[in-house]
Amino acid sequence: MKQNPHARLFIGTGVYDALTTVGAADHLLRHFGLPRERTESHWYRAGHMMYSDPDVAARLNGDLRAFLTR
């Protein structure tokens, strides 16, 4: 992101994810010094495969579409 001023980052995390540490991505974002205005982090009430729950998949899809169209 420091080399490419147009790069952006979307992070989606399942709060019931037993594989990935919940909050680890947010912790790394705070400590990497990435431009916060170009990062977006979302938490979903789901596990590791957030898209397997239809309601969460719809929300994730909407969030991704909004991110990509900005």
N, C-alpha and C positions, 0 to 999 in steps of 0.2 A: 504494500500500500504506500510505502514511502517512495518507491520508484515509479509507481503509476498513480498519478493524482486522480484518476477516474475510477480506480478500483473501489469496490464496495464489498461488504461482507454481511451475509445473512446467516444467523445461527438459530436453529430450532432445537429445543431440548424437551424431552419428555420428563415430567417430574417423577414418574414412577420407573424410570429407566434403571435397571439393575446392572447394566453393562457399562454405562458411562457415568462418571461421578456428576451428580446434579450440582450445578453451580460452578463447575470447573471452567467452563467456557467464559462465564462472566468474570471469574477471577483472572483468567488470562487476559481478557480484554482490558481490564483495569491496569494490568501490570506491563503489557506490551507497548503501551504508549501509542496505540493506533488512534487515528482521528475518530472520535465518537460520532461525529456527524455523518460518517460514512459506514458505520456499523449498526446493525440492527439485531437484537436478540429477543427471542420469543420462547416462552415456556408453555407447554401444552399438557393437559391432564391426560397423559398417556404414558406408555412405556417406551422401549427403545424403537419400536416400529410404530411411530405415531400415526402413520397413514392407514393402519389396519382398523382403526376405529372410524366409522363413517363421519361422525360429527367432528372429530378432531381433524380428519383428513380434509373436510370442507374448510375448516378454519385455517389450516396450514396452507391449503391451496389459495385461499383469499389473501393471506399474508404474503405468500410468494408472488402472486400476481401484482399486488400493490407495490412490493419491493422492486420488481422487474420493470414496472411501467413508470417509475420515477426517474 
